[in-house]
Amino acid sequence: MRVIQINDKTTHMEKAWIYIPECADGSYYTGKTENLERRLTEHQNGVFKGYTSSRLPVKLIYSQVFSTYLEAINAERQIKGWSRAKKQALIRWDFELLHHLAEYKNETYFKNRK
């Protein structure tokens, strides 16, 4: 097993998931884990105080497995920066809309930089 160092934490190069649960208030949380079932149980039980613990219950609406934890970290960072509309397109596996929303954001970004 290969091991990498990220921010003073040892990370094993094994499969990992990103996941999006919908909270009781309709908001989305994006996270990563090496054990999806355990992590969802932790969310439901409020084990970690934070975003989801004050918005229970949560319901898993999207997950994707990656071959390494590092890939999951990168995907989580990317998705956390997305709009709700982009996250909903991902959840529905609507890659055409996802692509359109990415292009739209890029056009707006470049227009505003001029």
trRosetta pair geometry for C-beta under 8 A, 3 or more apart (Angstrom, degrees):
i j d omega theta_ij theta_ji phi_ij phi_ji
1 12 5.9 -12 166 -155 125 103
1 13 6.6 170 -176 51 74 84
1 14 7.0 -18 -143 -59 115 99
2 12 7.8 128 84 -160 49 55
2 13 4.2 2 75 23 94 139
3 10 5.6 -8 -177 -170 120 100
3 11 6.9 147 -162 73 67 43
3 12 5.8 -38 -106 -102 78 55
3 13 6.8 -138 -84 -9 27 89
4 10 7.7 148 78 -156 36 53
4 11 5.2 -27 67 66 84 98
4 13 6.4 82 -9 -60 101 99
4 70 6.4 19 50 -62 154 126
5 8 7.2 8 -176 -101 99 19
5 9 7.3 146 -158 69 57 38
5 10 6.3 -34 -102 -100 66 56
5 11 7.3 158 -103 18 16 86
6 9 5.6 -31 74 62 75 90
6 11 5.2 16 15 -9 114 133
6 70 7.4 170 -59 -102 140 89
6 73 7.2 -103 -164 -109 169 173
11 69 5.0 -145 177 91 111 141
11 70 6.8 114 122 -61 142 80
11 73 7.9 -23 -146 -39 160 138
12 34 7.6 45 63 -106 110 150
12 69 6.5 92 74 -9 56 138
13 68 4.9 -27 -158 -134 77 105
13 69 6.6 -122 -115 20 34 92
13 70 7.1 -16 -115 -2 81 106
14 34 6.4 55 86 -140 112 117
14 68 7.2 102 52 -127 13 50
14 69 6.5 37 54 -35 60 98
15 34 7.5 118 92 -143 56 73
15 65 5.7 5 -177 -176 116 105
15 66 6.5 164 -153 83 66 48
15 67 5.7 -48 -98 -136 78 31
15 68 7.3 -52 -95 -66 34 21
15 69 8.0 95 139 -56 10 63
16 32 5.9 33 155 179 121 100
16 33 6.6 180 -162 92 88 29
16 34 5.0 -54 -107 -92 86 61
16 65 7.4 157 85 -153 27 63
16 66 5.4 -19 65 60 75 98
16 68 6.9 -9 15 134 104 26
16 69 4.3 88 -26 -103 146 61
16 71 7.4 160 54 64 104 82
16 72 3.8 -94 100 -8 116 154
17 32 6.7 171 89 -151 49 57
17 33 5.6 -15 59 61 93 78
17 34 7.7 150 16 -108 78 16
17 36 4.6 15 36 -73 158 112
17 63 5.2 -4 -173 -171 125 106
17 64 6.6 149 -152 74 72 38
17 65 5.3 -41 -93 -97 80 60
17 66 7.1 165 -95 13 27 79
17 72 6.4 56 74 -123 11 135
18 30 6.7 0 -178 -173 104 90
18 31 7.1 169 -154 91 61 36
18 32 5.1 -34 -98 -94 66 78
18 63 6.9 172 86 -149 49 56
18 64 5.4 -2 53 54 91 91
18 66 7.1 53 -12 -17 90 116
18 72 5.3 178 -50 -154 83 85
18 75 4.9 -115 -33 104 150 119
18 76 5.0 -170 -118 -72 115 81
18 79 6.6 123 169 18 147 148
19 30 7.5 166 83 -149 42 49
19 31 5.7 -19 59 65 86 83
19 32 7.5 150 14 -97 76 29
19 33 6.8 -17 8 20 121 108
19 36 6.0 131 -60 -134 141 101
19 39 7.2 150 35 96 147 132
19 40 7.4 -96 148 -70 162 97
19 60 6.2 -47 -172 -135 117 102
19 62 6.7 162 -156 93 49 62
19 63 4.3 -8 -106 -102 86 90
19 64 7.9 -175 -77 21 50 58
20 28 5.3 -6 -170 -166 107 111
20 29 6.8 164 -148 75 56 48
20 30 5.4 -18 -96 -98 85 71
20 31 8.0 155 -85 21 40 67
20 60 7.6 109 80 -154 46 58
20 61 5.7 -54 100 66 92 88
20 62 4.1 16 43 54 108 106
20 63 7.4 -159 22 -68 63 51
20 79 7.5 -114 -70 156 117 143
20 87 6.5 162 -136 -170 157 112
20 90 7.8 105 -5 98 153 118
20 91 6.4 -95 79 -87 142 105
21 28 7.4 158 82 -149 40 60
21 29 5.5 -4 57 51 85 101
21 31 8.0 -2 8 19 96 111
21 40 6.9 141 -73 -124 133 91
21 43 6.2 144 17 139 164 164
21 52 6.8 46 77 -117 131 135
21 58 3.8 44 150 168 137 117
21 59 6.0 148 -161 68 87 29
21 60 5.1 -51 -98 -89 83 47
21 61 6.6 119 -135 7 31 81
22 26 6.7 -19 -176 -144 104 32
22 27 7.5 155 -157 81 61 31
22 28 6.0 -38 -103 -95 61 68
22 58 6.7 159 76 -158 38 69
22 59 5.2 -19 56 60 91 90
22 61 4.9 49 -20 -19 104 133
23 26 6.9 -38 73 33 74 19
23 27 4.9 -6 42 62 118 81
23 28 7.3 -160 1 -84 88 17
23 29 6.3 81 -45 -20 108 104
23 51 7.7 -109 -71 145 148 89
23 52 5.9 -150 -99 -126 112 72
23 55 3.5 8 -177 137 133 127
23 56 7.5 -65 -153 -73 85 24
23 58 5.3 -33 -101 -101 56 86
24 55 5.3 -171 35 173 86 66
24 56 5.9 29 -19 108 126 20
24 57 5.7 96 -66 43 105 47
24 58 7.2 -85 -30 -72 71 48
25 55 5.1 -79 8 -141 105 108
27 55 6.5 -61 50 -156 111 160
28 61 7.7 -84 -118 49 101 129
28 84 7.0 151 14 -125 124 82
28 87 5.6 179 75 145 170 154
29 43 7.8 172 75 -134 151 137
29 51 5.5 150 -109 109 119 131
29 52 5.2 -44 -38 -66 165 105
29 55 7.9 159 -41 69 120 137
29 58 7.0 -39 26 -131 126 139
30 76 5.8 160 143 -150 105 77
30 79 5.0 -171 -150 108 155 115
30 80 5.1 -150 69 -79 135 75
30 87 7.5 -120 -66 -121 120 127
31 39 6.9 -164 114 166 136 138
31 76 6.7 4 -168 -132 17 129
32 69 7.5 109 155 -158 128 74
32 72 4.3 128 -146 147 124 112
32 73 6.1 -104 24 -81 176 48
32 75 7.6 125 -90 70 118 93
32 76 4.4 -84 -41 -52 113 144
33 36 5.7 140 82 -85 121 48
33 38 7.5 -164 171 70 138 88
33 39 3.9 -86 -104 -42 167 155
33 72 8.0 -113 32 162 29 152
34 69 6.5 -28 -79 -94 100 111
35 38 4.0 16 121 29 120 118
35 39 6.0 144 88 -22 70 90
36 39 5.8 -61 -144 38 27 109
36 40 6.3 25 161 -18 65 107
36 60 8.0 68 174 -119 109 148
36 63 6.0 51 -136 -147 143 151
37 40 6.1 -58 -151 35 27 108
37 41 6.6 27 153 -17 62 107
38 41 5.7 -59 -153 37 32 113
38 42 6.4 35 149 -22 66 105
39 42 5.4 -50 -150 33 35 115
39 43 6.6 39 150 -20 65 100
40 43 5.5 -48 -151 33 36 113
40 44 6.4 35 152 -18 66 104
40 58 7.5 -139 -153 92 79 113
40 60 5.8 -37 -115 -55 137 119
41 44 5.7 -53 -146 37 33 111
41 45 6.2 17 158 -6 66 112
42 45 6.1 -66 -142 47 27 101
42 47 4.0 -65 -159 31 83 135
42 48 6.3 38 157 -3 113 96
43 46 7.7 27 178 -70 30 33
43 47 7.6 -53 -52 27 21 92
43 48 7.8 -32 -92 41 53 98
43 52 4.8 -28 -154 122 100 153
43 53 7.8 -132 -155 -69 56 62
43 56 7.8 166 152 -101 74 94
43 58 5.1 -46 140 42 126 142
44 56 6.8 108 -147 -139 45 113
44 57 6.1 15 -132 -144 84 91
44 58 6.4 -124 -80 43 66 89
46 49 7.2 34 177 -87 87 57
46 52 7.8 -154 -104 109 60 83
46 53 4.1 91 -140 -137 86 95
46 56 6.2 -65 -63 -49 100 144
48 52 8.0 54 76 54 93 101
48 53 6.6 -143 91 -48 52 123
49 53 5.1 -83 -129 44 43 163
50 53 5.7 97 45 7 50 107
51 54 7.3 -91 -177 38 23 93
51 55 6.8 -22 154 14 63 124
52 55 5.6 -86 -145 56 41 98
52 56 6.8 74 159 -70 76 73
52 58 5.3 -17 -157 -54 120 140
53 56 6.7 -9 -157 -37 31 108
55 58 7.0 65 104 -73 91 91
60 63 6.3 -8 -174 -36 119 111
61 91 5.5 4 134 -147 108 125
62 90 6.5 64 -151 120 161 95
62 91 4.5 -107 -58 -114 129 76
64 75 7.1 -107 82 156 127 159
66 69 7.6 136 89 -88 116 17
66 71 3.9 -163 179 96 135 117
66 72 4.4 -167 38 -59 138 80
66 75 6.5 -172 -62 2 142 139
67 71 6.3 53 50 20 68 150
68 71 4.7 102 62 1 84 100
68 72 7.3 -148 100 -2 50 85
69 72 5.5 -55 -154 38 39 113
69 73 6.4 46 147 -25 69 101
70 73 5.5 -46 -148 30 35 115
70 74 6.6 33 154 -16 64 103
71 74 5.8 -55 -151 37 32 110
71 75 6.3 30 152 -17 66 108
72 75 5.7 -55 -144 39 32 110
72 76 6.1 36 156 -22 66 106
73 76 5.9 -56 -148 35 27 111
73 77 6.5 27 155 -18 63 106
74 77 5.9 -54 -150 34 30 111
74 78 6.5 29 154 -18 63 107
75 78 5.7 -57 -150 36 32 112
75 79 6.1 25 158 -14 68 110
76 79 6.0 -60 -142 41 28 105
76 80 6.1 33 159 -25 65 108
77 80 5.9 -54 -147 31 26 114
77 81 7.1 20 156 -14 58 107
78 81 6.2 -71 -167 35 31 107
78 82 7.2 39 143 -37 65 102
79 82 5.4 -42 -157 8 45 121
79 87 6.6 90 -171 -101 95 91
79 90 7.0 -59 -125 21 113 175
82 86 3.9 -112 -176 84 117 131
82 87 5.4 142 102 -50 123 81
82 90 7.6 61 118 -12 170 133
83 86 4.9 100 54 5 77 98
83 87 7.1 -140 97 -2 43 87
83 101 7.1 -129 49 178 121 129
83 105 7.7 -172 -12 -80 122 130
84 87 5.6 -57 -150 39 34 112
84 88 6.2 35 152 -21 68 105
85 88 5.7 -54 -147 35 30 111
85 89 6.6 33 152 -20 63 103
85 101 5.8 -176 115 -121 110 144
86 89 5.6 -51 -150 33 34 113
86 90 6.5 36 151 -18 65 103
86 98 6.1 83 -151 -133 75 75
86 101 4.9 -169 -87 116 86 147
86 102 7.2 88 -118 -61 124 74
87 90 5.6 -53 -151 36 34 113
87 91 6.3 38 151 -22 66 105
88 91 5.5 -49 -144 35 34 115
88 92 6.3 22 158 -8 65 108
89 92 6.0 -64 -147 46 29 102
89 94 4.5 -96 -156 72 75 102
89 95 7.5 125 156 -85 104 23
89 97 4.2 -145 -126 97 125 110
89 98 4.1 172 124 -68 131 77
89 101 6.2 -168 -3 3 156 140
90 93 7.4 25 -177 -79 34 35
90 94 7.9 -83 -49 45 17 70
90 98 6.0 85 -66 -98 68 132
92 97 7.8 18 74 46 123 136
94 97 4.2 13 132 28 116 116
94 98 6.2 145 97 -22 68 88
95 98 5.0 -49 -140 38 39 120
95 99 6.1 46 157 -23 67 101
96 99 5.9 -53 -152 34 27 111
96 100 6.5 28 149 -18 62 107
97 100 5.4 -53 -146 37 36 114
97 101 6.2 35 155 -20 68 104
98 101 5.9 -54 -147 36 28 110
98 102 6.5 29 152 -19 62 106
99 102 5.7 -56 -151 35 31 112
99 103 6.4 30 152 -18 65 105
100 103 5.7 -55 -149 37 32 110
100 104 6.2 34 153 -23 66 106
101 104 5.5 -49 -144 34 32 115
101 105 6.5 33 156 -18 63 104
102 105 5.9 -54 -150 35 30 110
102 106 6.4 29 152 -18 63 108
103 106 5.6 -58 -149 38 32 112
103 107 6.3 34 154 -21 67 104
104 107 5.8 -52 -148 34 30 110
104 108 6.4 27 154 -15 64 107
105 108 5.8 -56 -148 39 31 110
105 109 6.1 36 152 -24 65 108
106 109 5.5 -52 -145 35 31 116
106 110 6.3 23 160 -13 65 107
107 110 6.1 -61 -147 41 27 104
107 111 6.2 28 156 -19 65 109
108 111 5.8 -55 -144 37 29 111
108 112 6.2 23 160 -15 64 112
109 112 6.1 -65 -151 40 24 106
109 113 6.5 24 154 -24 62 110
110 113 5.7 -53 -146 29 34 114
110 114 7.3 45 156 -33 61 95
111 114 6.3 -49 -165 11 34 112
